[in-house]
Amino acid sequence: MSAEKVKEQVQFECGVKVGDRCQALWTNSGRYYQTEVEVVAVNSKSFGVKIAKAIEGYPVGWRINIPNFANSDRWTWNNRLTK
């Protein structure tokens, strides 16, 4: 991950607001997930999102928290929001 990619990610996250639709990437139990979500909350260290496009194990409307870059203990390139 280059410094430019990190800068782009932080700029993207700074512009995220409630109601935005974007892609969420996350891991759980050794599996990697990615799907379209709607942002329902913007917190100091995370985004509350609800699933907008169902994937295995996550129906539409299911809510999860995705860490933002300020949450250095949990944020990774595989656990973030993206365009």
N, C-alpha and C positions, 0 to 999 in steps of 0.2 A: 504494500500500500504506500503510494507516494505521497509526499507532502501536498501536492496539488489535489489529489483525490480526497484527502482529509479536509482540505480547505473547502472544496466543493460540497462535501457532505455536511460540514458545519453550516455553511451558507444555506443549504437546502433546509436543514433542520430549523434554522432561525426563522424561516418563512412559513413553516407549517402552522396551520391554524385549524380550529375545530370546524368540521365539515369537509375538509380536504379529503380527496381520494388519492391514494398512493399505493405503493407496494410495500409489504412488510416481509422481512426475512427474519427467521428465528430458528432456534434449535430446541429440541425437547426430547429427552430419553434417547439420545444418540441419533436422532433423525433431524433432517434439515427441511424447513418449510418455507414456501414463498407464495403469497397470494395478494389479491387486491383487498384493501381495507379502507374504512372510513375513520378518520380521526374524531374521537368523541371527547377527548380531554388532552390538554397540554400541561404537563406538570414540570417542576424544576429539573427532574432527572429522568423523565419518561413520557411516553405518549400512551394514552389509553386509546385503543382502537377496537372496532368491531369488524368482524369478517364480512366482506361484501361479496366475495366469490368463494363458495364452498370448496374445500379440499378434504382429503381423507382425514377424519377425526376432528374437523373443525367446520361445523355448519354455519350458514349465513346467520349473522347476529351474535355469534360467539364473541366474547370480549377478552382481550389479552392486553398486557402492558409490554411495550417495546422500549428498551432503554435509549436515551439520547446520548450524544457524545460527552456531555457533562458527567454522566454516570460511568466513570472509568472502571469501576469494579465489574460492571455487567455488559457494557457496550463492546461489541466486536463487529468486524466487517460482516459477520454472519448473523448478527442480532441488531437490526436497524431498520429504519424506514428509508425508502428510496423512491425516485421518480417513477 
